[in-house]
Amino acid sequence: MLIHPLPDPVILHLIGPLSIRWYGLMYLVAFAQFLLLGRLRLKQIQVRDAGWTKKDLDDMLFYGVLGVVIGGRLGEVVLYRPEYFFLHPVEILELWTGGMSFYGGFIGVAVAMMFWARKRGFRLMEVLDFIAPLVPLGYAAGRIGNFINGELWGRIADPSLPWAMIWPNVDMLPRHPSPIYQALLDGVLVFIILWRYSSRPRPLMAVSGMFALLYGSARFFTEYFRTPEFEVHIVGVTLSGSQMYSIPMVLLGIVLLSFAYQDRNSLQNAPH
């Protein structure tokens, strides 16, 4: 049976309390792939014809980093562990220890992009349609960081499962390596589908809607393999907290796609 190696979360100790950590490195990987994929996206005909530039991409990254970090951390505090952080408020600033909510980051990025769109003269949905395909692989990098940190461990698995894994920091029971599942399904698989979908002209809101639908559905599924932060009971069905938050994401995707395809003549990234 596999055993989680629990590597040292610190890659390199610097001066005093300063250090380079794997979790932080994965966020740098996420931001780097945003720029690399963004440059490829700028070469797509419908994006190029809409007037997007490399400067736009660089500016958006700055706003996006603020949205991810602030929104992701506040989401973790408010959506998942409000009681804990109420008793340990100083730890809210300890980002290097992990603990970032995707849904909080999603809201944070949307707010940040709203300000950037107003500054640049784009419609918000144009901006969200542009960046949506650049998000899933960044999410996957974050989940790899979670795995290295030995957090977000899975539910107990059948010992005969070839990749069942013992997490020594939890117990000696076989568990699903759920961060890897989420990196592959919520991240890589969603990216492949969304990238292909967005490579052709689509109605305004369609790419954002497809992202919300794909990610929300994938996350709802992979949460069945992850130990829940907390559970809720809705009409006799037990859901994890993240599954509960995934339902509005799926509904948002359906609504955006419905509006998008009501007017097929309004193509994504039409000149503004």
Secondary structure, DSSP 8 states (H G I E B T S, - for coil): -EE-----SEEEE-STT-EEEHHHHHHHHHHHHHHHHHHHHHTSHHHHHTT--HHHHHHHHHHHHHHHHHHHHHHIIIII-HHHHHH-GGGGG-GGG----HHHHHHHHHHHHHHHHHHHT--HHHHHHHHGGGSHHHHHHHHHHHHHTT-S-B-B--TTSTT-EE-TTT-SSEE--HHHHHIIIIIIIHHHHHHHHHTS--BTTHHHHHHHHHHHHHHHHHGGGB--SSEEEETTEEEEHHHHHHHHHHHHHHHHHHHHTT-TTSBTT---
